[in-house]
């Protein structure tokens, strides 16, 4: 029996402002995958995510989620999306971290009723898992950038999603905090079996921790990440022949640079 495809994309074409941004994309994301989405700025990474979620119209092609055509899919509680703009909120917003994360428990089935003990238990478990229990009583405007990112992932986790999609979740965060975040995502994938799709510019983290790679630069190329994977061969399809892979010291496999 083959692996279950949670997302199936075929012949996808997406235009923005009159220009074709995604051309004839075809790929699958399987249950249990930890997928890194990489590519140059402006190459179409965010456009691809938004089209997959039905938040951006497509010119042509098909998208299936959990075995259903996108237009017929309604079980959105299975899918959590954290956009790259998630942390850009009013720092004076008068909610504590715990209160904001609890909003993730609100849905069609419990809208309008007070949260129950099991809801709050899930909130506290998510905060603990993401390592921000000690900040649960803080106002969200008091958090660091890394804490904000983990808070929004915790807010997604309390929904018990089967698929989490993250668009550059650690942009602008220092290297040590980024590493902790990627480790948490690895734990989430391996311990809880949640399928993760993440846009990242940290190529080291992608090749160290993730199982599959989607390279986006108008064209979309997909590859498995194995110990014998040649990063140069894969990445040049997205970044061009000028790309150079350089090993540096790192806790798993090195760092990447291109010039």
LOTI-921208 format. One record per residue (C-alpha): residue number from 1; residue in one letter; x negated, z negated, y negated. Coordinates in pm, 1 decimal, padded with zeros to 6 digits. Example, Ala and Ser with C-alpha at 12.3 -4.5 7.8 and 13.67 -1.06 7.14 Angstrom:
REM LOTI-921208
[1, "a", [-01230.0, -00780.0, 00450.0]]
[2, "s", [-01367.0, -00714.0, 00106.0]]
//
This chain:
REM LOTI-921208
[1, "x", [00000.0, 00000.0, 00000.0]]
[2, "x", [-00144.6, 00104.2, -00337.9]]
[3, "x", [-00179.9, -00104.0, -00648.5]]
[4, "x", [00123.1, -00146.7, -00872.6]]
[5, "x", [00102.9, 00051.4, -01197.3]]
[6, "x", [00233.7, -00154.7, -01489.2]]
[7, "x", [00178.4, 00127.2, -01739.0]]
[8, "x", [00177.5, 00500.3, -01661.8]]
[9, "x", [00095.9, 00752.6, -01933.6]]
[10, "x", [00112.6, 01129.8, -01882.7]]
[11, "x", [00057.8, 01414.9, -02127.7]]
[12, "x", [00083.1, 01183.0, -02427.2]]
[13, "x", [00043.6, 01338.8, -02771.2]]
[14, "x", [00079.7, 01125.3, -03084.3]]
[15, "x", [00047.9, 01236.9, -03447.0]]
[16, "x", [00014.2, 01032.4, -03763.2]]
[17, "x", [00036.0, 01173.5, -04114.7]]
[18, "x", [00063.2, 01522.3, -03971.9]]
[19, "x", [-00258.6, 01501.8, -03767.3]]
[20, "x", [-00283.0, 01476.5, -03389.0]]
[21, "x", [-00444.7, 01139.6, -03315.3]]
[22, "x", [-00393.6, 01115.1, -02938.3]]
[23, "x", [-00425.3, 01436.1, -02737.7]]
[24, "x", [-00290.9, 01479.6, -02384.1]]
[25, "x", [-00363.6, 01123.6, -02268.1]]
[26, "x", [-00316.7, 01048.4, -01899.4]]
[27, "x", [-00395.7, 00712.7, -01736.2]]
[28, "x", [-00255.7, 00413.8, -01547.2]]
[29, "x", [-00299.7, 00040.3, -01587.5]]
[30, "x", [-00256.4, -00158.3, -01267.9]]
[31, "x", [-00146.4, -00514.8, -01206.6]]
[32, "x", [-00447.3, -00744.8, -01230.2]]
[33, "x", [-00656.1, -00509.3, -01442.9]]
[34, "x", [-00864.0, -00638.9, -01732.2]]
[35, "x", [-00896.2, -00330.7, -01949.6]]
[36, "x", [-01120.5, -00276.9, -02250.0]]
[37, "x", [-01012.9, -00013.8, -02503.5]]
[38, "x", [-01309.9, 00115.1, -02702.7]]
[39, "x", [-01392.4, 00399.1, -02938.3]]
[40, "x", [-01504.8, 00472.1, -03293.3]]
[41, "x", [-01305.3, 00356.8, -03594.7]]
[42, "x", [-01020.4, 00597.4, -03661.2]]
[43, "x", [-01037.4, 00730.7, -03306.8]]
[44, "x", [-00680.4, 00629.3, -03222.9]]
[45, "x", [-00706.9, 00298.4, -03037.2]]
[46, "x", [-00431.2, 00118.1, -03229.5]]
[47, "x", [-00219.6, 00434.2, -03233.7]]
[48, "x", [-00239.1, 00447.2, -02855.0]]
[49, "x", [-00123.9, 00084.7, -02821.6]]
[50, "x", [00164.5, 00127.3, -03065.2]]
[51, "x", [00285.0, 00439.5, -02886.2]]
[52, "x", [00270.4, 00260.9, -02549.1]]
[53, "x", [00484.4, -00019.9, -02690.7]]
[54, "x", [00736.8, 00219.4, -02842.6]]
[55, "x", [00641.8, 00110.2, -03194.3]]
[56, "x", [00521.7, 00457.7, -03289.1]]
[57, "x", [00696.2, 00785.2, -03199.4]]
[58, "x", [00520.7, 01037.7, -02979.7]]
[59, "x", [00527.7, 01414.6, -03000.2]]
[60, "x", [00540.4, 01464.2, -02626.2]]
[61, "x", [00453.8, 01306.2, -02294.2]]
[62, "x", [00592.0, 01024.0, -02083.6]]
[63, "x", [00527.5, 00649.0, -02084.4]]
[64, "x", [00650.7, 00420.3, -01807.6]]
[65, "x", [00631.6, 00040.0, -01816.8]]
[66, "x", [00688.5, -00165.9, -01502.8]]
[67, "x", [00820.7, 00146.8, -01333.4]]
[68, "x", [01075.4, 00237.8, -01600.9]]
[69, "x", [01069.4, 00502.9, -01870.6]]
[70, "x", [00983.1, 00344.2, -02204.4]]
[71, "x", [01324.9, 00432.5, -02347.0]]
[72, "x", [01499.1, 00246.3, -02062.6]]
[73, "x", [01266.4, -00052.9, -02045.4]]
[74, "x", [01425.4, -00376.2, -02170.6]]
[75, "x", [01228.7, -00659.8, -02006.4]]
[76, "x", [01001.3, -00712.6, -02303.2]]
[77, "x", [00955.9, -01079.0, -02217.4]]
[78, "x", [00707.3, -00951.5, -01955.5]]
[79, "x", [00490.6, -00804.0, -02230.1]]
[80, "x", [00306.9, -00993.2, -02505.0]]
[81, "x", [00143.5, -00810.8, -02794.9]]
[82, "x", [-00097.1, -00964.0, -03045.4]]
[83, "x", [-00169.7, -00723.4, -03330.8]]
[84, "x", [-00490.3, -00711.3, -03532.2]]
[85, "x", [-00292.4, -00838.8, -03832.9]]
[86, "x", [-00160.8, -01146.7, -03651.3]]
[87, "x", [-00382.3, -01394.5, -03834.7]]
[88, "x", [-00298.5, -01255.3, -04180.0]]
[89, "x", [-00023.4, -01499.8, -04270.3]]
[90, "x", [00046.1, -01730.4, -04562.8]]
[91, "x", [-00197.5, -02023.8, -04523.3]]
[92, "x", [00067.1, -02248.0, -04679.1]]
[93, "x", [00317.9, -02173.5, -04404.0]]
[94, "x", [00463.5, -02518.9, -04329.4]]
[95, "x", [00438.1, -02525.2, -03950.1]]
[96, "x", [00197.8, -02709.1, -03725.7]]
[97, "x", [00007.8, -02522.8, -03454.9]]
[98, "x", [00227.0, -02676.8, -03184.6]]
[99, "x", [00545.0, -02581.9, -03370.0]]
[100, "x", [00434.5, -02221.3, -03418.3]]
[101, "x", [00330.6, -02181.5, -03054.8]]
[102, "x", [00669.9, -02320.4, -02949.4]]
[103, "x", [00839.2, -02022.2, -03117.4]]
[104, "x", [00705.3, -01816.5, -02829.1]]
[105, "x", [00959.5, -01991.5, -02604.0]]
[106, "x", [01251.4, -01850.6, -02801.5]]
[107, "x", [01413.3, -01547.1, -02643.6]]
[108, "x", [01743.9, -01387.1, -02558.9]]
[109, "x", [01817.2, -01643.3, -02290.2]]
[110, "x", [01763.5, -01957.2, -02497.7]]
[111, "x", [01815.9, -01843.5, -02856.1]]
[112, "x", [02002.4, -02108.8, -03053.2]]
[113, "x", [01940.3, -02403.8, -02822.2]]
[114, "x", [01684.4, -02679.5, -02880.7]]
[115, "x", [01365.5, -02656.2, -02678.0]]
[116, "x", [01367.7, -02868.2, -02364.1]]
[117, "x", [01102.3, -03084.0, -02205.9]]
[118, "x", [00982.5, -02800.5, -01982.1]]
[119, "x", [00949.0, -02573.9, -02287.4]]
[120, "x", [00726.9, -02824.6, -02464.3]]
[121, "x", [00530.3, -02874.4, -02143.1]]
[122, "x", [00452.1, -02501.7, -02139.8]]
[123, "x", [00352.0, -02519.0, -02505.9]]
[124, "x", [00111.5, -02805.5, -02442.1]]
[125, "x", [-00030.1, -02636.6, -02131.3]]
[126, "x", [-00096.1, -02317.2, -02327.5]]
[127, "x", [-00266.1, -02510.0, -02607.9]]
[128, "x", [-00483.4, -02691.0, -02353.4]]
[129, "x", [-00571.2, -02371.3, -02168.7]]
[130, "x", [-00677.0, -02202.3, -02491.9]]
[131, "x", [-00881.0, -02506.9, -02594.4]]
[132, "x", [-00692.1, -02593.9, -02911.8]]
[133, "x", [-00499.8, -02906.6, -02809.0]]
[134, "x", [-00702.8, -03105.9, -03060.6]]
[135, "x", [-00565.4, -02884.5, -03338.6]]
[136, "x", [-00200.4, -02898.4, -03228.0]]
[137, "x", [-00088.5, -03119.8, -03518.6]]
[138, "x", [-00276.8, -02923.7, -03785.8]]
[139, "x", [-00104.3, -02689.2, -04026.0]]
[140, "x", [-00181.8, -02332.6, -03929.6]]
[141, "x", [-00354.2, -02275.5, -04264.6]]
[142, "x", [-00620.1, -02530.3, -04168.0]]
[143, "x", [-00745.7, -02335.7, -03867.3]]
[144, "x", [-01064.1, -02134.9, -03835.5]]
[145, "x", [-01042.7, -01764.9, -03752.1]]
[146, "x", [-01120.5, -01827.8, -03385.5]]
[147, "x", [-00860.1, -02102.5, -03361.3]]
[148, "x", [-00597.0, -01874.8, -03514.9]]
[149, "x", [-00665.7, -01607.0, -03255.8]]
[150, "x", [-00638.8, -01856.9, -02971.3]]
[151, "x", [-00319.0, -01996.4, -03123.4]]
[152, "x", [-00153.0, -01653.9, -03114.6]]
[153, "x", [-00263.2, -01598.9, -02756.7]]
[154, "x", [-00116.6, -01940.8, -02669.9]]
[155, "x", [00205.9, -01833.8, -02840.6]]
[156, "x", [00207.0, -01526.8, -02616.2]]
[157, "x", [00128.5, -01728.8, -02302.6]]
[158, "x", [00429.5, -01960.4, -02332.8]]
[159, "x", [00649.2, -01658.2, -02266.8]]
[160, "x", [00495.2, -01627.9, -01917.8]]
[161, "x", [00404.3, -01261.5, -01972.7]]
[162, "x", [00272.2, -01040.5, -01695.9]]
[163, "x", [00091.8, -00811.4, -01940.2]]
[164, "x", [-00090.2, -00908.6, -02261.2]]
[165, "x", [-00200.4, -00643.2, -02511.8]]
[166, "x", [-00449.7, -00750.5, -02777.6]]
[167, "x", [-00569.1, -00535.0, -03067.5]]
[168, "x", [-00915.4, -00647.4, -03182.4]]
[169, "x", [-00836.7, -01016.9, -03131.7]]
[170, "x", [-01177.3, -01147.0, -03244.4]]
[171, "x", [-01255.9, -00918.4, -03537.5]]
[172, "x", [-01452.3, -01106.5, -03802.1]]
[173, "x", [-01524.4, -01405.9, -03578.5]]
[174, "x", [-01880.3, -01525.7, -03508.2]]
[175, "x", [-02054.4, -01426.4, -03184.3]]
[176, "x", [-02034.9, -01769.6, -03016.7]]
[177, "x", [-01660.3, -01794.8, -03082.0]]
[178, "x", [-01611.1, -01440.1, -02955.7]]
[179, "x", [-01787.8, -01525.4, -02630.5]]
[180, "x", [-01564.5, -01830.2, -02578.9]]
[181, "x", [-01257.5, -01616.3, -02642.7]]
[182, "x", [-01361.4, -01349.9, -02391.1]]
[183, "x", [-01431.5, -01621.2, -02135.6]]
[184, "x", [-01079.6, -01758.9, -02187.2]]
[185, "x", [-00935.5, -01411.3, -02135.1]]
[186, "x", [-01137.8, -01371.5, -01814.7]]
[187, "x", [-01000.3, -01703.8, -01692.4]]
[188, "x", [-00648.5, -01592.3, -01780.0]]
[189, "x", [-00692.9, -01270.7, -01585.9]]
[190, "x", [-00860.1, -01425.0, -01282.5]]
[191, "x", [-00680.7, -01759.7, -01253.9]]
[192, "x", [-00331.2, -01661.1, -01361.5]]
[193, "x", [-00336.6, -01296.2, -01256.7]]
[194, "x", [-00222.6, -01171.9, -01597.6]]
[195, "x", [-00300.6, -00808.6, -01672.0]]
[196, "x", [-00488.3, -00774.0, -02000.7]]
[197, "x", [-00540.3, -00471.4, -02222.9]]
[198, "x", [-00773.9, -00539.6, -02514.4]]
[199, "x", [-00914.1, -00330.3, -02797.8]]
[200, "x", [-01270.2, -00444.0, -02860.5]]
[201, "x", [-01585.1, -00339.2, -03043.6]]
[202, "x", [-01790.3, -00582.2, -02835.0]]
[203, "x", [-01919.2, -00342.0, -02572.2]]
[204, "x", [-02125.6, -00614.1, -02407.8]]
[205, "x", [-01815.1, -00820.7, -02337.5]]
[206, "x", [-01629.3, -00513.2, -02212.4]]
[207, "x", [-01896.0, -00419.8, -01957.2]]
[208, "x", [-01967.2, -00780.4, -01858.9]]
[209, "x", [-01615.9, -00906.1, -01808.7]]
[210, "x", [-01364.8, -00624.4, -01772.0]]
[211, "x", [-01267.3, -00414.3, -01473.5]]
[212, "x", [-01168.0, -00088.2, -01640.7]]
[213, "x", [-01246.4, 00098.7, -01959.1]]
[214, "x", [-01037.9, 00327.5, -02179.7]]
[215, "x", [-01243.7, 00529.2, -02429.8]]
[216, "x", [-01039.3, 00668.1, -02718.0]]
[217, "x", [-01147.4, 00927.7, -02970.9]]
[218, "x", [-00847.3, 01162.3, -02984.5]]
[219, "x", [-00919.2, 01236.2, -02619.3]]
[220, "x", [-00864.3, 00946.3, -02379.1]]
[221, "x", [-01109.6, 00887.9, -02092.7]]
[222, "x", [-01069.4, 00616.3, -01829.7]]
[223, "x", [-01334.6, 00469.0, -01599.8]]
[224, "x", [-01377.5, 00184.1, -01355.3]]
[225, "x", [-01642.1, -00072.0, -01448.3]]
[226, "x", [-01864.5, -00147.2, -01149.3]]
[227, "x", [-02215.5, -00293.2, -01115.6]]
[228, "x", [-02357.4, 00059.0, -01086.6]]
[229, "x", [-02157.3, 00199.9, -01380.5]]
[230, "x", [-02368.8, 00396.7, -01628.7]]
[231, "x", [-02239.0, 00296.0, -01975.6]]
[232, "x", [-02414.3, 00589.8, -02144.0]]
[233, "x", [-02224.8, 00844.6, -01940.9]]
[234, "x", [-01887.4, 00689.8, -02016.2]]
[235, "x", [-01937.0, 00597.2, -02380.6]]
[236, "x", [-02080.5, 00928.8, -02492.5]]
[237, "x", [-01741.8, 01083.2, -02418.0]]
[238, "x", [-01596.1, 00872.5, -02697.3]]
[239, "x", [-01888.2, 00812.1, -02932.7]]
[240, "x", [-02081.0, 01137.6, -02889.7]]
[241, "x", [-02428.3, 01225.5, -02761.2]]
[242, "x", [-02593.7, 01017.0, -03033.5]]
[243, "x", [-02487.9, 00700.0, -02850.4]]
[244, "x", [-02773.4, 00486.9, -02710.3]]
[245, "x", [-02736.5, 00193.9, -02474.9]]
[246, "x", [-02986.9, -00086.4, -02538.9]]
[247, "x", [-03038.7, -00399.4, -02325.1]]
[248, "x", [-03091.8, -00729.6, -02502.0]]
[249, "x", [-03076.7, -01084.8, -02380.4]]
[250, "x", [-02724.7, -01189.7, -02298.2]]
[251, "x", [-02567.2, -01430.5, -02053.6]]
[252, "x", [-02432.5, -01150.2, -01837.1]]
[253, "x", [-02561.8, -00797.8, -01889.1]]
[254, "x", [-02699.5, -00728.4, -02231.8]]
[255, "x", [-02585.5, -00598.6, -02565.1]]
[256, "x", [-02497.4, -00250.7, -02678.6]]
[257, "x", [-02585.1, -00063.5, -02990.5]]
[258, "x", [-02551.4, 00291.1, -03112.7]]
[259, "x", [-02710.5, 00485.6, -03392.2]]
//
